[in-house]
Amino acid sequence: MTQTVDELRNEIRRATGRFEREISATFTKEDLAAICEALDYDLNTGSLPPKSQMRAEILERIGERDEDETGEIDRAFRKDELDAVTVFINE
């Protein structure tokens, strides 16, 4: 049986040391920062970059976005993208 978007988000949260959410919620900046850290993306430990920038970098690092693409991702991850992040994080 396939996982729901909420189940995928919570699996990613667990894998990156974050806490699960009981309600449907997109990733917070801190959740995205934890994913970036798990993917060895240096956030420069100052203030966190915008969520859209972190999403774009995550997708690029897992091969779901071309390096040539510019711009940020101003939307939540889609289910297929969450599947890809889950696979990559759990390797």
N, C-alpha and C positions, 0 to 999 in steps of 0.2 A: 504494500500500500504506500502511495506517495505521501510525503510530508506536506503539511500546509506551510504557507509563508511564515506564519507565527512560529511553528515548530522549527523551521529552518533558522530563523533569526535566533531563537533560544539555543539551538545547538551551537551556532556560531558564538553566541555570548558565553556559553559554558566552556567552549574550546579556548576562548581567549581570556578566561578568568573573570568574566563579568557575571552579574546575576541575571537570572531569568525574569521575564515579565509575565505576569498572569493575564494581563490584558494585551490586546493588539497594539503594538507600538513600534514605530520605525526606530532605527538606530539613533542614539544620541551621539553628540560629538565625542564623548568619552568612549562609547562603544566602537565608533569608527576608528578612533585613535588606537584602541586595543587591537583591532584587526590590522591596522597599518603596522603596528609594532610586531605582530605575529608574522607579518610578511616582510620584515626587515626594512621597512620604510622609515627613515629617520625624520622625525617631526621637529627636530631642532629644539625640543623641550621648552621653548618659549610659549607663547600663546598658541593655541591650536589653530590650524588653518581652517578655512570654511569647510563645512560638510561636503559641499559640492566638489571641492578640490580633492578631499580625501577619497570620496567615492570614485572619482576619475582615476586616481592613482591606484586604488585597490583593483579596479577592473583591468587596468593596464598590466599590473604585476601578475595577475592570474591568467593573462592572455585573452581576456574578453573584450579588449579594446586595443585598437592599433596605436602604436607610439606616435604615428603621424597625426592622429586626431587631436585637435586642440579644443580648449574649452573645458568647462566643468560639467558635472552631471547634477542638474537641478531637480532631481526626482529621486524617489526611493528606489532601491534595487528591485529589479523584476525577479520573478520566481526562478527563471533559468540562471540568472546571475547569482542568486543566493545559493542555488545548487552548486554552481562552480566554486563559489567561495568556500562552501562547506567541504567539498572534496579537497580543495587546496589546503585549507587550514588543518584538516584531519590527516594529512599525509605525514 
